[in-house]
């Protein structure tokens, strides 16, 4: 069967005409979104403190960080659908309560087991919050106000993670890692108070049966794929656990697609991808967030090891990209109204590609921070201009009754893209580093040279006990890192160049595109 009920087209969602109430709604959902995205990267700045507090290995520390992301990604689609069915306001408020309680527990966690459980519970709350925030906008804002609101939402989603990491770094420096959780708790309380008063409830009018098999297979596929992408850079792509995770994800994806094509009430009818808006929007966000994630990955060791910056200063170094991205996201609707969504997406992607090329050409060991800045600003400008029309293309491709699923798909694409980009650009960087450092270590004792080849952080550490070879090791590592950096940036340029062509040829049409509507049987 390929039928669906009128739930896919009918929506019990009041359009809010009062501009003041729309501003209050936008504040509520953006504050809630900030709490979620800030928690994705916040603990990255406290890895040494976590290891000391819980007597944890590096692998255990990474699990404290990644458990949240893994749970969030896995539950986005099912809980986005739950918001459509049960009502977006109650799901948002319940998610905020779960999220806030989990962060309070994490702040006081005495042992690592409680910390891991709290992070998993935080991911559950975040998966209830994140898709609903965008669905509330798309289901309650009129057409003339929706693009601007989505621009603000995109600005927070794109730049909020870096801003959250910076604030987290400040809290770690002035207090302790446990105060990291004060930021999401305060944001959660503010979002609840605003949300209870301002956010209207909306839901699918007649959702039919919940797609249990679709939900289970989507969870298995997302967990398997996310786990493999996170672990492959560390364990290697040939590691048995990585291969098993990838194989499980592929099988689950195939089952999910086949089932969704025949389910009476599919979690996500994959035939919606026939529309250019959905296919091009998800492709753009997947690649763009992947490249951004990879760039952030390579910038931190450059700032901290090559330039010798602290973690706080390194995070501050990323702020120009985040701030420009947030500003451009808010201004993107004006550009779209003048030249159209496809042209705006192409211009944004072209600028982001130029930013990568600038970072590949200008960055050097001795140049410092200023040569990095033009590339960061240009990439932030391009990313901001491209993300807003892409997000609107995704949400406008599905009926208003399915906005929770549309929003979840948008969020899931971002999470998977980041993991994929870190794996891709991180892998290119490591390969470039290792191939470039070999000849530079001639005469260095084998044990020291072996440690230096593992990575620039290892080289910096081993140089402290290398005696007369210290300067040679550190110089070799810095030069090799920049060589690997350049290869990673050019790889990003190549991927983005292909994406520009894809969007130019297959981007959203200028005229409204007919939505795919499943026929009832």
LUMLO-965326 format. One record per residue: x negated, y, z negated of N, C-alpha, C, O in turn. Coordinates in steps of 0.1 Angstrom, whole numbers, plus 5000, padded with zeros to 4 digits. Layout:
REM LUMLO-965326
XYZXYZXYZXYZ ...
***
This chain:
REM LUMLO-965326
499249885000500050005000499150135000498050134994 499650235006498950365007499850475002499550595005 500850444995501850544991501350614979500650564970 501850734977501750814964503050874962503850894971 503250914949504550984946504351134948503251184953 505451204945505351344947504451414937504251534937 503851334928502851394918501751454925501051544920 501451404937500251454944500551594950499651664955 501851634951502151764957502951854948502951974950 503551794938504451884929503651914916502951824911 503752034912503052084900503852174891504452264896 503852134879504552214869503552314863502952294852 503252424870502252514866502652664869502852704880 502852744858503252874860502152964865501052954860 502453044876501453144881501453264871502553314868 500353304867500253414857500053544865499053564872 501053634864501053764871500353874863499953974869 500353864850499853974841498353974842497753874838 497654074847496254084848495554074835494454014834 496154124824495554124811495453974806494453934800 496553904808496553764804495553684812494953594807 495453714825494553644833493053664828492253574828 492753784824491453814818491253734806490153674804 492253724797492053644785491853494788491053424782 492653444798492453304803491053284808490453184804 490553374816489253364822488153364811487253284811 488353454801487353454790487453314782486353264779 488553264780488753144772488053024779487252954773 488353004792487752894799486252914802485552814802 485753034804484353054806483553034794482452984794 484153074782483453054770483352904767482352844762 484452834769484452684768483452614777482752524773 483352664789482452614799480952634794480152554796 480752754789479352794785478952694773477752654773 479852664764479552564754479052434759478152374754 479752384770479452254776478052264783477252174781 477852364792476652364800475452404792474352354795 475652484781474452514773473952384765472752374762 474852294762474452174755473752074764473151974759 473852084778473251994787471752004785471051904785 471252134784469752154784469252204771468052214769 470152234761469652294749468652214741467652274736 468752084740467852004733466551984739465551934733 466352014752465052004759463952074752462852034752 464252184746463252274739462852214726461952274720 463552114720463252064707462751924706462951854696 462251874717461751734718460751704707460851594701 459651784705458751744695459351744681459051654673 460251834678460951844665461851724663461851664652 462551674673463351564672462551434669462851354661 461451424676460551304674460051304660459951194654 459651414654459151424641460251394630460051314621 461351454632462451434622462951294622463151244611 463151224633463751094633462650984635462950864636 461351024635460250924637460550844650460550724650 460950924661461450864673460350864684459450954684 460350764692459450754704459950854714461050904713 459150884725459550974735460850914742461750994746 460850784744462050724750463350744742464350774748 463250734729464350754720464850904721465950934721 463850994721464151134722464851164735465851244735 464451104746465151124759466551074759467451134765 466750964751468150914750469051004742470251014745 468451074732469251174725469751284734470851324733 468851324743469251424753470151374763471151434767 469851254769470551204781471851134778472751124787 472051094765473351024762474551124764475551084769 474351244761475351354764475651364779476851354783 474651374787474851394801475451264807476351274816 475051144803475551024808477051004805477850974814 477451034793478851024789479651124796480751094801 479151254797479851354804480151314818481251324823 479151274825479251244840480251124842481051124851 480151024833480950904835482450934833483250864840 482751024824484251044821484851154828486051184826 484151234836484651354843485951314851486951384849 485851224860487051194868488251134861489351194862 488051034852489250984844489851094835491051104835 489051174828489551274819490051394827490951464822 489551424839490051524847491451494852492351574852 491651364855493051314859493951314847495151344848 493451294835494251294823494751434820495851454816 493951534823494451674822495551704831496551774827 495551654843496651674853497951604848498951664849 497751494841498951414837499551454824500751464822 498651474814499051504801499351644798499951684788 498751734806498851874803497451934801496751884792 497052034808495752084808495452164795494252144789 496352234789496052304777495852204765494852224758 496752114763496452014751495151944753494451914743 494851904766493551824768492351924765491351884759 492452044769491452144767491152164752490052164747 492252194745492152214730491652094723490752104714 492151974727491651854720490251824723489451784715 489851854736488351844739487551934731486451894727 487952054730487152154722487052104707485952124701 488052054702488052004688487051884687486151884678 487151794696486251684696484751724698483851684691 484551824707483251874710482651944698481551924694 483452034692483052104680482652014668481552034662 483551914665483251824654481951744657481151724648 481751694669480651624673479351704671478351644667 479351824675478151914673477851944658476651954655 478851954650478651974636478051844630477051854622 478551724634477951604629476451594634475551554626 476151624647474851624652473851714644472751684642 474351834640473551924633473051874620471951904615 473851784614473551734601473151584601472951524590 472951534613472651384614471351344606470351404608 471451254597470351204589469451104596468251094593 470051024605469350924612469650924627470650984631 468750864634468950874649470150804654470750854664 470650704647471850634652473050724651473950724660 473150804640474250904639474151014650475151064656 472851054652472651154663473051104676473751174684 472750984680473150924693474650914694475250944704 475350874683476750864683477451004685478451014692 476851104678477351234679477251294693478051364698 476051264699475851314713476751244723477251314732 477051114721478051044729479451114728480151134738 479851134715481151194713481151334718482251384723 480051414718480051544724480251534739480951614745 479751424745479951404760481451374763481951424773 482151304754483551284756484351414755485151444764 484051494745484651624744484451714756485251774762 483151714761482751794772483451754785483851834793 483651614787484351564798485851604798486451604809 486351624786487751674786487851824789488851874794 486751894785486852044787486452084801487252164807 485352034806484752094818485752094831485952204837 486351984834487251984846488452074844489052134853 488952074831490152144828489952294830490852374834 488752344826488452494827488752544841489352644843 488252474851488452514865489852484869490452564877 490452374865491852344869492752444864493752474871 492552504852493452604847493452734856494452794858 492252764861492152884870492852854883493652934887 492552744889493152714902494652694902495352714912 495152644890496652614890497452734885498652734886 496852834878497552944872497253084878498053174876 496153094886495853224891496453234905496453134913 497053344909497553364923496353374933495253394929 496653344945495653334956494753454956493553444958 495253574955494453694956493553714944492553794946 493753654933492853664922491953544919491053544912 492353434926491653304923490153304927489353254920 489853364939488453364944487553434934486453384931 487953544929487153624919486953544906485853544901 488053484902487953404889487053284891486253254882 487053214903486253104905484753154906483853084902 484553274911483153334911482653344897481453314895 483453394888482953404874482753264868481753244861 483653174871483453034866482152974871481352914864 481852994884480652944890479453014885478352944883 479453144881478353214875477953144862476753124859 478953114854478653054841478152914843477252874836 478752834852478352704855476952694860476152604857 476552794869475252794875474152844866473052784865 474352954859473353014851473452994836472453024829 474552934832474752914817473752824811473452834799 473352724819472352624813471052684810470552654799 470552774818469252834816469452934804468552944795 470553014804470753104793470953024780470353074770 471652914780471752834768470452784763470152774751 469552744773468252684769467352804762466652774753 467552924768466753034762467253064748466353074738 468553074746469053094732468652984723468353004711 468652854728468252744720466852754716466452724704 465952794725464552814722464352914711463452904703 465153024712465053124701465353074688464753094678 466452994687466852934675465852834669465652834657 465252764678464152664674463052744668462452704657 462652854674461452924670461753004656460853004648 462953054655463153134643463753054631463753104620 464352934634464952854623464452714625463252684622 465352624629464952484631465852424642466852494647 465552304647466252244658467752224654468552224663 468052204641469452184637470352304640471552294642 469752424641470552544644470852554659471652634663 470252464667470652454681472152434683472852494692 472752364674474152324675475152434670476352424672 474552544664475352654660475952724672477052774672 475152734683475652804695476852734701477852804703 476852604704478052544710479252544700480452564704 478952544687480052544677480752684677481952684677 479952784677480552924677481352944690482452994689 480752904701481452914714482752834714483752884720 482752714708483952634708485052694699486152694704 484652754688485652814679486352934687487552954686 485453014693485953124701486953084712487953144714 486552974719487352924730488752874725489752894731 488752804713489952754708490852864704492052864707 490352974698491153084693491753154705492953194705 490953174716491453244728492453144736493453194741 492053024736492852924744494252904739495152894746 494352894726495652874720496652984723497852964725 496153104724496953224727497153244742498253284746 496153224750496253274764496453174774497153194784 495853054772495952954783497352894784497852844775 497852894797499252834799499052684801498052634805 500052614797500052464800500452434814501352504819 499852344820500252294833499952154835499052104828 500752084843500551944845501151894858501951964864 500751774863501451724874502851684871503151624860 503751714880505151694876505651554875506451524866 505051464883505451324882504251234886504251184897 503351214877502051154880502151004884501150954890 503150934881503150784883502250714874501850764863 501850594878500950514869499550554869499050604880 498850544858497450584858496650474864496850354862 495650514872494850424880493650374871492550424871 493950264864493050204854491750154861490650174858 492050074872490850014879490050124886488750114885 490650224891489850334897489050404886487850434889 489650424874488850484863487650404859486550454857 487950264857486850184853485750174863484550184859 486050154876484950154886484250284887483050284890 484950394886484250524887483350544875482250604877 483750494863482850504852481550414854480450464851 481750294858480650204860479750254871478450254869 480250314882479450364893478650484888477450504891 479350574880478650694876477550664866476450724866 477850574856476850534846475650474853474450504850 475950374862474850314869473950404877472750394876 474550494885473850584893473150684885471950714887 473750744875473150844867471950784859470950854858 472150674853471050604846469850584855468750604851 470150524867469050494876468250624880467050624880 468950734883468350854887467550914875466550974878 468050904863467350964852466050874848465050934844 466150744850465050664845464050634856462850604853 464350644869463450604880462150684879461150624881 462250814877460950894877459950844866458750854867 460550794855459650744844459250594846458150564844 460250514849460050364850459550324863458950214865 459850404874459550364887460750304894461550234888 460850324907462050284914462150124916463250074918 461050064914461049914915461249844901461249724901 461449924891461649864878462949784878463949824884 463049664872464249574872465449644867466549634874 465349724856466549784851467049894860468249914861 466149964868466550064877467250004889468350044893 466649894894467249824906468649764902469549774910 468749704890470049654885471049764884472249744888 470649874879471649984877472150034891473250064893 471150044900471550094914472449994921473450034927 472149864919472949764926474349764920475349754927 474449774906475749774900476549904904477749894907 475850014906476550134910477050124924478250164927 476250064933476750044947477949954948478849984955 477949844941479049754941480349824935481449814941 480149894924481249974919481850074928483050094929 480950144935481350244945482150184956483250234960 481750064961482449994972483849954967484849974974 483849894955485149854950486049974948487249964950 485550084942486250204940486950254953488150284953 486150264964486650314977487750224982488750274986 487450094982488450004987489750004979490850004985 489650014966490850014958491550154960492850154961 490850264960491550394962492250404975493250474976 491850334985492450334998493850254998494650285007 493950174988495250084988496050104975497150054974 495550184965496250204953497450294955497450394963 498550264949499750344950499550484944500050584949 498850494933498650624926497150634924496650614912 496350664934494850664933494350774924494850884923 493250744917492550844908492050954917492251074914 491450914929490951014939491150944952490450854956 492150994960492350944973491250994982491051104985 490350894986489150924993489450985007488551035013 490650965012490951025025491051175025491051235035 491051235013490951385012489551435018489451545022 488551345018487251385023487351405038486351445044 488451375045488551405059488551555061488251605072 488951635051489051775052487651835051486851785043 487351935060485951995060485652055047484452055042 486652125040486352195028485852105017484852135011 486451985015486051895005484651835008483751825000 484551785020483251715024482151805024481051775019 482251925030481152025031480852085017479652105013 481952115009481652164996480952074986480052114980 481351944986480651854977479251824982478351814974 479051824995477651805000476751914996475651894992 477252034998476452154995476052154980474952184976 477052134971476752144957475852024953474952044944 476051914958475151794955473651834958472851814950 473451884970472051914975471552034967470452034962 472352144966471852264960471552244945470452294941 472452184938472052154924470952054922470152064913 470751964932469651884932468351954933467351934926 468252044943467052124945466852214933465652224929 467852274927467652364916467152284904466252324897 467652164902467252074891465752044893464952044883 465352004905463951974908463052094906461952074901 463452214910462652334908462452364894461352394890 463452354886463352374871462352274865461552304856 462452144870461552044865460052084867459252064858 459752134879458352154882457852294877456652314875 458852384874458452514869457952504855457052574851 458552424847458152424833456752384830456052454823 456252274836454852244834453952344840452852374835 454352414851453552524857453352634847452252684844 454552674841454452784831453652744819452852824814 453952624814453352584801451952544802451152574793 451552464812450252414813449252494822448152524818 449752534833448952614842448752754837447652804837 449852814833449852954828449652964813449253064808 449852854806449552844791450652914783450452964772 451952914788453052984781453652884771453452764772 454352954761455152874752456452834758456752874769 457152734752458452694757459452804758460152814768 459352894748460353014748460053104760460953154767 458753134762458353224773458653154787458953224796 458453024787458652954800460152964803460552974815 461052944793462452954796462853104800463653114809 462153194794462453334798461953364812462553444819 460953284817460453304830461553254841461453304852 462453174837463553124846464753224846465553204855 464753314836465953394835466253484847467453504850 465253534854465653614866466453534876467453594882 466053414879466853324888468253314883469253324890 468453284870469753264864470653384864471753384868 470053504861470853624861471253664875472353714877 470353654884470653694898471753594903472653634911 471653464900472653374904473953404899474953394906 474053444886475353474880475953604887477153604889 475053694889475553824896476053794910477153834914 475253714917475653684931476953594932477753614941 477153504922478353424922479553514920480653484926 479453614911480553704909480853794921482053834923 479853824929480053904941480353824954480853884964 480153694953480353614965481753624971481953634983 482853634963484253644969484353764979485053754988 483653874976483753994985483053964998483553995008 481953894997481253855010482153755018482253765030 482753665011483653565018484853635025485253605036 485453735018486553805024486153885036487053915045 484853915038484453995049484053905061484353935072 483253795058482653715069483153575069482853495078 483953525059484453395058483553305050482453335047 484153185045483453095036482253035043481253025037 482452985055481352905061480153005063478952965060 480353125068479253215070478553245057477353255057 479353265047478753305034477953185028476853205023 478453065030477652945026476352935034475352895028 476352955047475152945055474153055051472953025049 474653175049473753285044473153255031471953265029 473953205021473453175008472453055009471353065002 472752955016471752845017470452885024469352845020 470552975034469353025041468453105032467253085032 469053185023468353265013467653165003466553185000 468453064998467852974989466652894995465652864988 466752865008465752795015464452885016463352845014 464753015019463653105020462953125006461753135005 463753114995463153124982462253004979461153024974 462652884983461752774982460452784990459352754985 460552835002459352855011458452965004457252945005 458953064998458153164992457353104980456253134978 458053024973457352954961456252864966455252844959 456552794977455452704983454252784988453152744986 454452904994453352975000452653064990451453074990 453353124981452753234972452153184959451253244954 452653064954452153024941450752964942450452894951 449953004932448552954931448152934916448952984907 447052874914446552854900446252994894446553014882 445653084901445153204895446153324897445953434892 447253304904448053414907448953464896449453574896 449253374886450153414875451553404879451953334888 452353484872453853474873454353554885455353514891 453753664888454353754898454553694911455653714918 453653604916453953544929455153444929455753414939 455553394917456653304916457953384917458953334921 457953514912459153584910459953614923461153594923 459353644935460153664947460953544951462153544955 460353424950461053304953462153274943463253224948 461953294930462953274921464253364923465353314923 463953494926465053584928465753554941467053554941 465053524951465653494964466553364963467653354969 465953264956466753134955467953154946469053104949 467853234936469053264927470053334935471253304933 469653434943470653514951471353414961472553424962 470653334968471253244978472153144971473253114976 471653084960472452984953473853044948474852974950 473753164943474953224938475953254949477153234948 475453294961476353324972476953194978478053204983 476253084977476752964983477652884974478552814979 477452894961478152804952479652834951480552754950 479952964950481353004948482252964959483352904957 481952994972482852944983482852794984483852734988 481752724980481852574980482752524969483552434972 482752584957483652544947485152564951485952484949 485352684957486752714961487152624973488352584974 486252584982486552494992486952354987487852294992 486352314976486652184970488052184964488952104966 488252284956489552294948490752324957491852274955 490552394968491652424977491952304987492952314994 491052204987491252094996492251994990492851904997 492451994976493351904970494651984965494552104962 495751914964497051984960496852034946495951994938 497652134942497552194929497852094918497252104907 498551994920498851884910497651804908497651734898 496651804916495451724915494251814912493051774914 494451924906493352014903492351964893491152004893 492851884883491951834873490951734880489751734877 491451654889490551564897489651644906488451614907 490151754913489351834921488151894913487051904917 488551944901487552014893486551914888485351944887 487051794884486051684879485151644890483951624888 485651634903484751604914483751704916482551674919 484051834915483151944916482051934905480851954908 482451904893481551894882480651774883479451784881 481251664887480451534889479351554900478251504898 479751624910478851644921477551724916476451694920 477851824908476751904902475851814893474651824894 476451734885475651654875474751554883473551534880 475351484893474651384900473551444909472551394911 473951564914472951634922471751674915470551664919 471951724902470751754894469851634891468651644892 470451524888469751404885468951354898467851314897 469651364909469051324922467851414926466851364930 468051544924466951644927465751624918464651634923 465951604905464851584896464051454901462851454900 464851354904464151224909463351254922462251204923 463951324931463351344944462151434943461051394947 462351564939461251654938460251624928459051644930 460651564917459751514907458851404913457651404910 459451314920458651204927457651264937456451214937 458051354945457151424955456051494947454851484951 456351564936455351634929454251534923453051554924 454751424917453851324911452951264922451751254920 453551234933452751174944451751264949450551234951 452151394951451151494955450051524945448851534949 450451524933449451544922448451434922447151454922 448851304922447951194921447151174933445951134932 447651214945446851204957445751314958444751294965 446051424951445151544952444051544942442951604943 444351474930443351494919442251394920441151414914 442351284928441351184928439951234930439051204922 439651294942438351344945437851454936436651474936 438651514929438251624920437751574907437251654899 437851444904437351394891436051314892435751234884 435351334903434051264905433151294893432951414889 432551184887431651204876432351204862431651194852 433651204862434351204849434451054845434850974853 434251024832434350884827435750834831436750904831 435750694833436950634839438150644830439250674834 437950634816439150644807439750784807440950804807 438850894808439351024808440051054822441051124822 439451004833439951034846441350964847442251014853 441450844842442650764843443850844836444950844840 443550894824444550974817444951094824446051134825 443951164830444251284838445051264850445851344854 444951144856445751114868447251094865448051094874 447551064852448951034848449851164849451051144850 449251274848450051404849449251514843448251504836 449751634846449051754842449051774827448051824821 450151734820450251744806449251644799448551684790 449051524805448051434800446651484802445851474793 446451544814445151604817444751714807443651724802 445751804804445551914794445151854780444351904773 445851744777445651684763444251624763443551644753 443951544773442651474773441451574774440351534770 441651684780440551784782440051834768438951874768 440851834758440451874745439351794739438651834730 439251664743438251574738437351524749436651414748 437251604760436451554771435051624771434251594780 434651704761433351754760432951844772433651934776 431851804779431351884790432251864802432151944812 433151764803433951744814435351814813436151814822 435551894802436851954799437252044810438352034815 436352134814436752234824437052174837437952214844 436252074841436452004854437751934854438451944864 438151864843439451794843440551894843441551874851 440552004836441652104836441752174849442852194854 440652214855440652274868441252184879442052224887 440752054878441251954888442751934887443451924897 443251924874444651904872445452024877446552004883 445052144874445752264878445852274893446852304899 444652254900444652254915445552144921446252174930 445452024915446251914920447751934918448551904926 448052004906449552024904450052124914451152104919 449352234917449752324927449952264940450852294948 449052174944449152104956450452014957451152014966 450651944945451951864944453151954945454151924951 453052074938454152174938454452214952455652214956 453452244960453652294974454352184982455252214990 453952054980454651944987456051934983456951904992 456351944970457751934965458552054971459752024975 458052174971458752284976459052264991460152294996 458052224999458352205013459352085016460052095025 459351985007460351885008461751945006462651905013 461852024996463052094994463452185005464652185009 462552255012462852335023463452245035464352285041 462752125037463252045047464751995045465551995054 464951955032466351905029467352025030468452005036 466952135025467852255026468152295041469152335044 467052285049467252315063468252235070469052275078 468152105067469152015073470552045068471552045075 470652085055471952125049472552245056473752255058 471652345059472152465066472752425079473852485082 472152335087472752295099474052225098474952245105 474152135087475352065085476552155082477652145087 476252255073477352345069477652445081478852475083 476652485089476952565101477852495111478752555117 477652365112478452285122479752225116480752215123 479752195103480852125097481452195084482152125076 481152315083481652395071483152415072483752385082 483652475061485152505061485552595073484752685078 486652565079487152645090487652785086487952805074 487652875095488053005092489553015089489953085080 490352935096491752925094492052825083491252725082 493152835076493552735066493552595072494152575083 492952495066492952365071494052285066494352285054 494752205074495852125070495352025060494451955062 496052015048495751915038496151775042497251765048 495351685039495851545040496851515030496651535018 498051465034499151425025499451275027499951235038 499151195017499551055018501051035020501851105015 501350935028502750915031503250805022502550705019 504450815017505050715008505450595016506050615027 505350485010505750355016506850295007507350195010 
***
